[in-house]
């Protein structure tokens, strides 16, 4: 992967033409504002120097995603087949746990997901798997579309053989293929071939801009789509309606934790789902792999007896060492250890993460903490539902500011690899001044292009 100051042609061109750089940067900023590329109220900032994946980079990520998702699908099947054995590992109310056991009516347990990827000098690691909404895809697509509009002005940048992978078309294909399979499995319900699609979340969420963008993409494809909220739902006469309009296909963006907390409010949705009167993509079953414990389960040698060699190799190669954090004995780099004591004494090797969280809340990175604060973090983690994971160094690079009074800036590089229908489906690239990626730490969008 080439990025930052390694893009020599781009840097040389812009350094020789400061007015062009300033004009391009301004135009791109205006395009992002126009296209609503934001998080909450903030229009996101960006890097001008892209990350470029060569063919081998792209093929490695494609293969790793496909095999790892297959492992996650197989493990989800094991959980569903033996729910009593697994119940203790999921801190959900009984109603939501039982709902997660319901077959979604199509082949995939995990139709939509996003891996948090650290890709550093050919060392590819998946540090998290997000199956709960997979946000950011419209930002990725609209940013890349806007970026290409700017850089296509200048063949001198040397980027003519590098193109983006747009994510949302893969989402749309997956929504429709799941729905097609669903109505084929339940023809007695008489659902239409072309569904009315509802994008489901709570009202007033910070990510509502993304739902609007997804709905717009769907509308442009000739599909009827709207944003729906739990308060609007009614189920009567075998029809699920929202504000009076029947919905046949739900794309769930509602977090699993919110669904579990609002089961009574969502009773019409749940009833329609159980009676096969609505197809839900991102059904509650996909919540099982969202728990960060899932990686620890995937690495369990007894569980791996249920997987083929290809899946086991991918899990062991691409997922960092992960364990449920508790008083236990285990192995680390073939050494038998007392888990809590070893983690306490070797903080620079580990990160503690809550099993279900978002936006980086509750994460403790030992490498960046004083020992006394690390000790306190261990106490916090032991009192809650946490995993411990081997710390993986984030890739970094210097990014040019390309203005006379600005120096190159060291940035951490975060990649979010999307998977729809079990296949690699594009990347959301971001950089940050802090190893923990958040908007408040100066997150910027990073254009990710693939060589053709």
Long-range contacts (C-beta under 8 A, 24 or more apart in sequence): 1-51, 1-52, 1-53, 1-54, 1-57, 1-119, 1-395, 2-51, 2-52, 2-54, 3-49, 3-50, 3-51, 3-52, 3-397, 3-399, 3-413, 3-446, 4-47, 4-49, 4-397, 4-398, 4-399, 4-400, 4-408, 4-411, 5-49, 5-397, 5-398, 5-399, 5-400, 5-408, 6-397, 7-49, 7-50, 7-52, 7-158, 8-158, 9-156, 9-157, 9-158, 9-159, 10-48, 10-49, 10-50, 10-157, 10-158, 10-159, 11-49, 11-400, 11-402, 13-154, 13-156, 13-157, 14-48, 14-400, 14-402, 15-402, 18-402, 18-403, 18-404, 20-154, 21-48, 21-402, 21-403, 22-403, 24-48, 24-150, 24-151, 24-153, 24-154, 27-150, 28-146, 28-147, 28-150, 31-146, 31-149, 31-150, 32-142, 32-143, 32-146, 35-142, 35-145, 35-146, 36-142, 36-209, 36-212, 36-213, 37-139, 37-142, 37-143, 37-146, 37-445, 38-139, 38-209, 39-139, 39-206, 39-207, 39-439, 40-206, 40-439, 42-439, 44-139, 44-143, 44-439, 44-443, 44-444, 44-445, 45-442, 45-443, 45-444, 45-445, 46-143, 46-147, 46-444, 46-445, 46-446, 46-447, 47-399, 47-411, 47-431, 47-444, 47-445, 47-446, 47-447, 48-400, 48-402, 49-399, 49-400, 50-147, 50-159, 50-162, 50-429, 50-446, 50-447, 50-448, 50-449, 51-413, 51-415, 51-429, 51-446, 51-447, 51-448, 51-449, 52-159, 52-162, 52-448, 52-449, 52-450, 52-451, 53-448, 53-449, 53-450, 53-451, 54-451, 55-450, 55-451, 57-119, 57-450, 58-450, 58-451, 60-122, 60-124, 61-117, 61-119, 61-124, 61-417, 61-424, 61-427, 62-423, 62-424, 63-314, 64-124, 64-126, 64-314, 64-317, 64-318, 65-115, 65-417, 65-419, 65-423, 65-424, 66-419, 66-422, 66-423, 66-424, 67-310, 67-311, 67-313, 67-314, 68-115, 68-126, 68-129, 68-311, 68-314, 68-315, 68-318, 68-319, 69-110, 69-113, 69-419, 69-422, 70-311, 70-422, 71-298, 71-307, 71-311, 71-312, 71-314, 71-315, 72-109, 72-110, 72-113, 72-129, 72-289, 72-294, 72-298, 73-108, 73-109, 73-110, 73-422, 74-306, 74-307, 74-311, 75-288, 75-289, 75-294, 75-297, 75-298, 75-303, 75-306, 76-109, 76-110, 76-285, 76-288, 76-289, 77-109, 78-303, 78-306, 79-288, 80-109, 80-285, 89-291, 89-293, 89-297, 90-288, 90-291, 91-355, 91-356, 91-385, 92-256, 92-260, 92-287, 93-260, 93-263, 95-260, 95-263, 96-256, 96-259, 96-260, 96-263, 96-284, 96-287, 99-263, 99-270, 99-273, 99-274, 99-284, 100-284, 100-285, 100-287, 100-288, 101-285, 102-273, 102-274, 102-283, 102-284, 102-285, 103-285, 104-178, 104-182, 104-279, 104-280, 104-281, 104-283, 104-285, 105-181, 105-182, 105-185, 105-186, 105-276, 105-279, 106-177, 106-178, 106-179, 106-181, 106-182, 106-185, 106-279, 106-281, 107-181, 108-178, 108-421, 108-422, 109-285, 109-286, 109-288, 109-289, 110-286, 110-289, 110-419, 110-422, 111-174, 111-178, 111-281, 111-282, 111-286, 111-420, 111-421, 112-171, 112-174, 112-281, 112-282, 112-286, 112-419, 112-420, 113-286, 113-289, 113-418, 113-419, 113-420, 114-416, 114-417, 114-418, 114-419, 114-428, 115-416, 115-417, 115-419, 116-414, 116-415, 116-416, 117-414, 117-415, 117-416, 117-417, 117-427, 118-392, 118-393, 118-394, 118-395, 118-414, 118-415, 119-395, 119-413, 119-415, 120-392, 120-393, 120-394, 120-395, 121-395, 124-318, 125-318, 125-319, 125-320, 125-392, 126-318, 126-319, 126-417, 127-320, 127-389, 127-392, 128-292, 128-353, 129-289, 129-290, 129-294, 129-295, 130-290, 130-416, 131-282, 131-286, 131-287, 131-289, 131-290, 132-255, 132-256, 132-282, 132-286, 132-287, 132-290, 132-358, 133-207, 133-252, 133-253, 133-254, 133-255, 133-282, 134-418, 135-207, 135-210, 135-253, 136-210, 136-416, 136-428, 137-167, 137-168, 137-171, 137-210, 137-214, 137-418, 137-426, 137-428, 138-168, 138-209, 138-210, 138-213, 138-214, 138-217, 139-210, 139-428, 139-445, 140-167, 140-416, 140-426, 140-427, 140-428, 140-429, 140-445, 141-166, 141-167, 141-168, 141-426, 142-213, 143-445, 143-447, 144-447, 144-448, 147-447, 159-449, 161-451, 161-452, 162-449, 162-450, 162-451, 162-452, 163-449, 163-450, 163-452, 164-426, 164-447, 164-448, 164-449, 164-450, 165-425, 165-426, 165-427, 165-448, 165-450, 166-426, 167-418, 167-420, 167-425, 167-426, 167-427, 167-428, 168-214, 168-217, 170-418, 170-420, 170-421, 170-423, 170-425, 170-426, 171-214, 171-420, 171-425, 172-217, 172-218, 172-221, 172-223, 173-420, 173-421, 174-281, 174-420, 174-421, 175-249, 175-251, 175-281, 177-421, 178-279, 178-281, 179-248, 179-249, 179-279, 179-281, 182-276, 182-279, 183-279, 186-276, 189-238, 189-276, 189-277, 191-248, 191-277, 191-279, 192-248, 194-223, 194-224, 195-223, 195-247, 195-248, 195-249, 195-279, 196-224, 196-225, 196-226, 196-245, 196-246, 196-247, 196-248, 196-249, 197-223, 197-224, 197-225, 197-226, 197-247, 197-248, 197-249, 197-250, 197-251, 198-225, 198-226, 198-227, 198-228, 198-242, 198-247, 198-249, 198-250, 198-251, 199-225, 199-226, 199-227, 199-228, 199-250, 199-251, 199-253, 200-228, 200-229, 200-230, 200-250, 200-251, 200-252, 200-253, 200-254, 200-269, 201-227, 201-229, 201-253, 201-254, 202-229, 202-230, 202-254, 202-258, 202-262, 203-229, 203-231, 207-253, 210-253, 211-253, 214-251, 230-254, 230-262, 230-265, 230-266, 230-269, 231-265, 233-266, 233-268, 233-269, 234-268, 235-267, 235-268, 235-269, 235-271, 235-272, 235-277, 238-275, 238-277, 239-277, 240-268, 240-269, 240-272, 240-277, 240-278, 247-278, 248-278, 248-279, 249-278, 249-279, 249-280, 249-281, 250-278, 250-279, 250-280, 250-281, 251-281, 251-282, 252-280, 252-281, 252-282, 252-283, 253-282, 255-358, 256-284, 256-287, 256-290, 256-356, 257-356, 259-284, 290-356, 291-355, 291-356, 292-322, 292-353, 292-354, 292-355, 292-356, 292-387, 292-389, 293-324, 293-355, 293-387, 295-319, 295-320, 295-322, 295-387, 295-389, 296-322, 296-323, 296-324, 296-387, 320-389, 320-390, 320-392, 321-389, 321-390, 322-387, 322-388, 322-389, 322-390, 323-387, 323-388, 323-389, 324-386, 324-387, 325-352, 325-381, 325-382, 325-386, 325-387, 325-388, 326-382, 327-382, 332-390, 339-388, 340-378, 340-382, 343-378, 343-388, 344-374, 344-375, 344-378, 347-371, 347-374, 348-391, 349-390, 349-391, 350-388, 350-389, 350-390, 350-391, 351-388, 351-389, 351-390, 351-391, 352-377, 352-378, 352-381, 352-386, 352-387, 352-388, 352-389, 353-386, 353-387, 353-388, 353-389, 354-384, 354-385, 354-386, 355-385, 355-386, 355-387, 356-385, 359-438, 360-436, 360-437, 360-438, 363-436, 365-391, 365-435, 365-436, 366-391, 367-391, 368-435, 394-435, 399-431, 409-433, 411-444, 412-437, 413-446, 415-448
